[in-house]
Structure formats: C-alpha cells, structure tokens
Amino acid sequence: MSILVVGSVALDTVRTPSGYAEETLGGSATYFSVAARFFADVLLVAVVGEDFPAEHVQFLESRGVDLKGLKRVGGKTFRWEGEYLLDLNEAKTIRTDLNVFEHFRPVIPEEYRDADVVFLANIDPELQLDVLRQVSRPDLVACDTMNYWIRHKPRQLRKTLEQVDMFFLNEAEARELSGEGNVVRAARYIQTLGPSIVVIKKGENGALLFHGEKMFWAPAYPLEVIHDPTGAGDTFAGGFVGYVSREGDMSPRSLRKGLVYGSILASFNVEDFSLRRMATVTADDIERRFEEFRHLTSFEVL
C-alpha cells in the first residue's frame, strides 16, 4: 500500500524543560512520513527553501520516504520556534516564519496520483481540497487540522471534511469545531460532517477513536522522561494510518490496533528532540513496546 502525504517540512527551534534544539528537522509531513514508513510506502509532497540542509534529505531517503514530490525553491525554508513549560501538552509559539511555505501550492506528481491512501496534513483546507482534485479516488482519505483553520476558514474546512474518511484533531479543536463541551458529543457531531472515523488526541491522556457507533480509548504509553513533544501528534497519525494501510481494512480490530501503534510511535518520538529518536527505532523496538503496552492495559488475570 502507498500513502501520499501533503504537508510541511520545516526547521524547528525548540526549548523544553529538558533542553534546547536549534534549526532541527521538523514539519507535520516529516513526522508523519517517518512513522508511517514503518508500515507502508510513503510519497511526500512538500516544499523547502534553498537553505534546507542536504543531511535532512539524506535522512528521509535513508528511511525509505519517496521524495520526488519534495520541491526545493528559492528562498528560506519554513521555520517554527516554540517553547514548552511544565505542561508538555501545549507549546508556546515564539516565532513562525512561513517563508517558501507561504506560497506552497502542492502539485501532485503523476506517479503519486493513484496512491491507495491520502493523508492531508495540517495545511490550509483550500489546499487540502485542491490535493483531492488532483488524485484518483483513494481507498482512504485522512486529514488533520488546527484551531487556526477552524476559526478562520470554517466553511472551507467543512467542504474538505465532506470528502474525508478519517479525521484527526485534538480535544480543544474538537470542542471548538463542534461547539460541544462534551468530547463524545463533539465527535458524534463531527461524524455528521463527513468522516466516519474520528480520532481525538488527548496528549498524555491517550486518544479516543470513534468508528460508526463504536468507541475505543487507548492510553498514552507511560514514560519517565519526555524530552520534546513536538511532532507527537503527527507521529501518532503516521503510525495509525500506516498500520491500517498495511492491514488493508477498516475493521474495528485494525482500527483499535492502529490507535495503539500510533501511541507507541509517538512515545518513541518524544524521547528526544526532533526525529533523533525515530532515527534509531527499529521494527523490533515497535513490536516489543506493543507487547509491553498489551501487558500494561490487560485486564486478564495473570
């Protein structure tokens, strides 16, 4: 199975209680791609500037991500600077320089247009719609968003959601989009907008999955030390979508296991800054942590 992902590739500067990292590899599409690649072929469409380090391109290639859709243009790469205080669930944005990303208009390469799965990372919903116009009807369309688009482009976002099968958003975004204070009612409302599958990310409190009338919750994998939560949500989505793509079905079993694999990939990601930890993770590491997760959450008598 192949997954087309369209989103940002960026350079991040991040400060957390654990330390500081400057001009490191980031971006929603980057984190998603590296996680999803453990399970499926990944086709990346994004834009970077002429200053984007060659070592980052080499890293993505080494992870098996197809970069024919990564365009390098004149100008500077998108940059984000943020800080996490004691509450690691929320970043304080210090600076956002869109640079070449401001004029990003994704053009899907011909060989990408028949991808089995399309993941629309956190970009303008008008661009998300344009991507869907360029591809053949995939087996699965998944989408992410953020509060900025909910507030400033609600009409365009709702048009996108009409064509989406699976939708990722966090708890605050779900409440804002739906106008509901209760998360379950919020998810049920969002399902009426188009997506039959809604995944609500709750940070250190795990994630909720809504599939038709069914509901499932998985906790976050418990860690003693978290160095950098940047990209955890995108990594989670990559693990989830990657796994269900590999399985090739949307059965409750596949979706529930996908939620757990997403949580596991995110748990690795936060163990170091940028994608440093993800660079060392192996398929065996993932399966070992899956078994640990199964043991932690089992109600069976041991």
Secondary structure, DSSP 8 states (H G I E B T S, - for coil): -EEEEE---EEEEEEETTEEEEEEEE-HHHHHHHHHTTTSEEEEEEEEETTS-HHHHHHHHHTT-EEEEEEEESS---EEEEE--S-TT--EEEEEE-GGGGG------GGGTT-SEEEE-SS-HHHHHHHHHHS---SEEEEE--HHHHHH-HHHHHHHHTT-SEEEEEHHHHHHHH--SSHHHHHHHHHHTS-SEEEEE-GGG-EEEEETTEEEEE-----S-----TTHHHHHHHHHHHHHHHHT---HHHHHHHHHHHHHHHHHHTTSSTTTTTTT--HHHHHHHHHHHHHHH--S--
